[in-house]
């Protein structure tokens, strides 16, 4: 289970890394729009890009 703080970190890192363009809540489910225009539930996105992976990607960009 991902904490609210980790959700916030994931969203900010994914946005900074140009992986997502926006997010929205629909029917109680948080969705992200990828830069490719796909709408994905956050849990599917975080399965593909866990917080640790996003953090590593951000470190490489520095």
N, C-alpha and C positions, 0 to 999 in steps of 0.2 A: 504494500500500500504506500502510495506517495503522499507526503505531507503537503499542506498548503504552501509552506515555504519552498519546498522542492518544486512544486508546480510553478510558482512564480519564477524561480531560478531557471527552470527549463524554458519557460516562455520567453524570458528576457534573453537568454543565451541563443535560443533558436532564432529569434528576431535579429539579434546582432550578427549572427552567422549567415543571415539571409536564407534560412531554411523555411521560415514561415513569413507570411505577410500580415496575418491578423488571426484573431481568435474570437469565438463567440459561444455563448451558452444557448443551446436549443433543447428544450424539453428536459432540462436538468443535466444535460451532458455537455461537457466542454469540447468544442471542436476547434481545430486549427486549419487554416487555409495555407497550403504549401505554396511556395513561389511558382510551382508548376500549375497552380490553380485547383489542386485537389483538396477536397474537404475530408479531413480525417478526425476521428475521435482522438482525444488526447492520449488515451491509453494505448492506441495503436501507434501513435507517433512516438511515445516514450518507449515502446517496445523496440522500435527501430533505432531511436536515438535516446538511450538512457542518459541520465544527468551526468554520469561519469564520462561518457563519450563526448557529450557537448562541452564539458569542462576541458577535456583534452584537446578538442578541436579549437577551442578559444585560446588555450595556451600556445598552440602551434602558430596561431595568427599573430601573436605578439612578437 
